[in-house]
Each structure stands twice: as structure tokens, then as C-alpha cells.
């Protein structure tokens, strides 16, 4: 009897031990709650965010900068839990840019790129016309989702920027006066608005594009050689651009921060990654929240509004000539009681 009882007791104990072990090793995946990860996904075991995992913090971007210890593939591809309607283990039915970033598609991300939208008569875009192929047509982005053929610098590879940018941003990073370093181009710590200004600025300034301009600079009066005038080519002269600063500087009649390009090119689009239409569209994504007119129909030329001061609602530019309006400057350089033309 005692022997039988002992055998039963051992069997029960073993059953509980196996059950406990099975429970302890479950879930079987890094995050059992999601078929596809995101930067904000948290491990169901340790609670660590995917964005902080392994070498992710120093190797930016989903689409490039892969290392043995980065964790990115699972954002787009699901090895064992892929959507049946997708292709290549993606959630989307198309493996092109539009499969994930186009309004109205079943996307891996809900944060869209606003180049796509209805073609509204008279509301053309400088970087697209509602056609999916335009995201790779102007030598801005390379047509490879894994970064092959992109810039040699990590923060540009993260955005799949064409390697033509290297000819202008490389020399600048080697110049201490520029305010940024080669190490920062490759993922070292850098302020968010500084990174924004550098990536957008030098993507636009690459040879063959806006090479007669000098966009936002991080250090006052930093200058580079630019074409003297359009069209491209011909003599060059030293040019500088608007200073990018994190906060208002009232002593200098600056009542709003100039934290990257979108401080001036300020039409909003709640469905884009940045929250703005810049630099892809001139019509906010249909269904989004915008600060200028109606999403999907109201054009903001150059993605920009103007106002009499920083407390007045913005009015969208509607044509090329309006970019000369003083309101494009007064919206930052004047408040209701002081500033340019009042106290300065």
C-alpha cells in the first residue's frame, strides 16, 4: 500500500513539475502576442522594447544597417505566423514600398508616407503626383527594402537614401564647423532635430537636386560651396542657411523653435511618420488630421503656411509666388506684442 502511494505521489509530482516547466518556458516566441513586431513591441518575458534590443539603438532603421545582433526582420516578416494574404511572409499583399506605407493598404505600419494620395486637379506635388513609382524616381530613395545601393552612412541608409548624398554630406561631416560628425552619421548619439535637419537637408542638397541652396545649418554661419544659380553647374559661391535651434530665442526675435525642416514646412498630416506632409506630399492623407484646410483636397504649396505672428492660425500657400510672403517668416519672428517690425 505504501509502495503504491509512493508511486502515485511521485507521478503527481512529476506531472506538476512538467506542467510548471512548460508554463515557465511559455511563450515560445520573443513576443507571443504579435504576429509582426514593431519598434514599440515589448518582450513578454523580459519586457524589453524591440527598439532597445541588441544593437538596434546604434543601427537605425528597419530597412538597413543589419547586424548579427540587431532585431529587425520580424517587423516585416513573420516566419511561422505570416498573413495568408501576404507575400514573402509579409503582412502586405505587395512587397513594394506601397505595401506598407500607402494609405488604404493593409499595412505593417499605421504610420504612412504621404507621397501617395488622390491626384487632385491643380494640386500637383513637387516630389510626386499620386503615383507609387515616384518614391524612387528622383534619386531620393533606392528601390531596395534592405538598403542595398544606399548611402554608406547609417542614418541615411535607415531612410534608404540614394548614395549620391555621400558626395556632399561626407566632406561636411569631416569639417568641425558643420556641427555634426562622421560617427553621428553612422549612428552615434545625435539630437532628433539635428538628425532631421542633416538627413533632410543633405538629401535635398545632393548634386543634381537643390545644389544651389544651403538648407538648415546646425552652427551659425556655417557655409558650403553651392552653385551660384540654377540651372545646375557653372560658378559656385559660399552659401549658408537658416540656423536650426531647439528652442525659441526671444532676444533674437525668434519666438518659435526651428527644430528641423518642418518648423517652416509646417502642413500637418496625422497619418504620416513625422506628423507632417513634408517632404513627400502637398495634400494631407485623406482621413488624417491637418492644420491647413481639408485633408486630401487642400494644397499647401511647399508644405508651408504663413501667418502674421506665432499666435495666428496658418494659411496654406497656394502658388509659387506666395513663398515670398513675409508671413512665412513672421509666423516665427513675431508674437502678438513684439518682434520684427514691432520691437526689432
N, C-alpha and C positions, 0 to 999 in steps of 0.2 A: 504494500500500500504506500509506504513512504517512498519507495523507489519510483512508483508510478507518479506520485505527486511531484517528486523532484523533476522528472522528465517533462511533465506538463508545465511546471513553473519555468523551467529553462526555455521551453518552446515559446511560452508567452513573452518572456523577457527578450528572446531573440527577435520575435515579431515586432515588439515595441522598438527595439534597437534599430532594426531595419527601416521601420517607418520613420523614426526620428532622423536617421541618416538621409533617407530620401527627401524628407522635408527640409533638412539643413542644406542640401545641395540644390534645392529648387529655389528660384527658377533656373532653367538651364542656359539662358542667354543673358547677356550683359544687361539688357532691359527687356523683360518679358512682356511688357505692356504695349510695346510699339512694334509694328512690322518694319517701319523705317525710322531711323534715328533723326535727330536734329541737334544743332549745337546746344540747345537747352535741355536735351534728354538727360535724365538722371539715372544712374545705375540703381537697380532695385536691390542691390546687395550693399554697396558702399555709399551710395548717394552722390558719388562724384558726377559732375556735369561732363558731357562729352567734350565741350569746349576746353576743359581743363585737363583732359586725359592725355597721358604720354607727352609726345612732342607737339601736340596741337597748338599750344599757346605761342610757340615760336615759328610755326609753319602755317601761315594764314591761308584761308580759303578752302572751299570744298573741292574745287576743280583743279587743284595743282598742289605742288610742294609736298608730295607724298614721301614718307619715310617709313622705315620698318616699325617705328613706334608712334606714328600718327594714327588717328582713328577717324577715317572719313568715308570709306567705301560704303558703309552701312547707311549713310544718309541718302544715297541714291539707289543702292542695290540691296535687295534682301535675298540671301542665299536660300533660305528654306520657307520664307513666308511672303514671297513676291505676289503682287496682284496678278490675277489670271488675265486681266485685260491689258496688262503692260507688256513691254518688250525689254529684253536684256535684263530681266529681273528688276526692272524699274516699275514705279507705280504708274508712270505715264505710258500712253499708247504710242508715243513717238519719242525717239532718242535724241531729237534736236533740241536746241535751246528752248523752243516754244513749248515743248512737252512739259517743262517745269515752270516756266516763267511767263506764260501767256495768259491773259485774262480769259476766264471761262473754261480753261482746261482743267482736267483733274491733275492737280499738281502735287509734287513732293513738298513744295513750299507754298504757303499762302501769301508770301511777300513777292510781289510781281515786279517785273521790269516793264516800264511803261512805254517802250517803243511801239508796242502793238496797240491797236485801237481802231475804231471805225475811221475810214477816210472821209472826212467832212469837207465839203467843197470850200475852198479858200482857207482851210485850216492846216496847211501843209506843215511838216516838221523839218527842221534842218538836218536831222540825223535819221530820217526815215519817213515813210509815207504809208504807214499801216501795213507794210509788207514784212513778213517774217525774216526774209533773207537779208534785210538791211542791217541787222546787228553785226554782220560780218563783212558788209560791202564797203566800208570806209576805212579799212585798216585800223580799226579801233580794237575789236575783239577777234581772236583767232577762232576758226571753226573746228575746235577740238576740245571736248569737255574735260580732258585730263591735262591740259596745259602744254601739249607738245607744240613747239614752234613759238611759244610766247617769250616775253621778256626774260632776261637772265636774273632779274631782281624779284624777290619773293612777293612783295606787296603788289607788284604789277601782274605777276603770274596768277595771283589769287583772283584777279579780275579777268583773266585770260586776255590781257592786253598784248597786242602785236609787238614783236621785238624791235620794231622801228623806233620805239620810245627810248631805247638804250643809248642811242647816239646823243641825246640831249640830257637825259637825267644822269647818266654816268659821270660826265665831266662836272656836273653841278654838285653831285654828292662828294666829289673829291675836293671841292672848294669850301673851306671852313665858313666863308661868308654866307653860304646858302642857307645855313641853319639846320641842315639835315645831313646824315652820314650814309656811307655805303652800308654799314652794319644795320642801320634803320631800314634801308631799302630791302634788306634781307631778313626782316622780322624782329630786330631788336626794338626795345620799348620806344614808343613814339606816341605823342598825344593824338587823340582821334581826329581833331580838326586839322592838325598839321599833316597827318597822313592823307586825309581827304584832299587837302589843298595840293599836295605833291602829286598824288595819283591822278586827280582830275586835270591839274594844270599841265603836267608834262605829257599826259596822253593827248591833250589838245595841242600842245606846243610842238609835237613831233614834226619832223621835216615832211613837208608836203601838205600839212594841215594849217594850223594857225601859227605859222612860223614868222609872222610879222608882229606878233603880240607877245607880251610878257604878262602872264596871269598872276594870280596871288603869290606874294613872296612872304617868307617867314621872318626875314630880317629887313628892317627899313633900308631902302635904297640899294638893296642887292640887285645887281644888273647882269644881264647876259647879252651877247650879240644876237640881234634879230634882224630879219630883212627890214630894210627901211620902209618898204611899202609893198602892197600887193600889185601885180601877181608875184608869185614866188620867184626867188632868185634876185640877182642884182646886188647892189651895195648893202652892207649891214651896218647897224649902229648899236651902241649900248642902250638897252631899254630896261626899265624896272616896272613893277606893277603894284597894285593895291596891297597894303600890308594886311596880313591875316592875324587877328588878335582874338583871344578867347573872351575878353570882357569889354564892356563899354569904357571909354576914356573921355570923360566929360571935359577935362582940361583941354583936350584936342578937338572938342566939338564932335565926338563920336559917342552917340547915345545908345548904340546897339552893338553887340559883338559882331565881328566879321570872322566867323568861325568856319572858313572854307567857302566854297563857291555858292552854296545855297543861301548864304546870308543876303546876297544880291539877287541871284536867280531863284526866286522865292515862291514860285507857284507850288502849292502843296498837293500831294496825292497820297492819301492814307493807305493805299494798297501797294505802294512800292516799298522797296527795302529801306530807302533813305527817308521816305515820307514826303519826297518832292518829285516833280516831273523831270527836273534836271538830272541827267543830260540827254535823255532819250526821247521824250515826247513834248508836245506843246498842248496837248489836251489831256487832262487828268483821266485816269482809267474810269470807264463807266461804272457807277455804283460806289465810287470812293467818296471820301470827304475832301473837299478842296476849299481854298480860301479865295478863289477868283472865279466867279461865275458858276456854271453848272458843269460837273464832271462829264466828260465825253463830248461836250459841244463848245465850251468856251476856250478860245485860244489865248494863251499868254505868250506873245512873241518873245523869243529868247528866254522863255520860262520866267519872265520877270514882271513885277508890278511896280507902280510908282505911287507916291503919296506926298502930302505937304509936310508931314513930320512923322515921328515914330509912333504916334498915338492914333493916327488916322488909318482907316481901312485901305488896303491896297486896291488899285485899279489895274487891270491887266493891260500891258502893251498890246496893241493890235496890229501894228505895222512897223516896218523898218525904221521910219523916221522918228518914231516916238522914243527910241532908245536915247535920243539926245535930250529928253525932258529932264529938267533939274530935279524932278520928283524921284528919279532913280537914285539920286544922292541924298536929297533932303529926308528921305524915309529913315536914314540912319544919322544924318548930321544935323538934325534939328529936332527938338522936342517942342512942347506946347508953349514954352516961355523963353527958351534960349536956343542958341546955336547959330548956324550960318545965316547971315542976313538979319539976325536979331541982336545977338550979343557978340558975335565973332565976325 
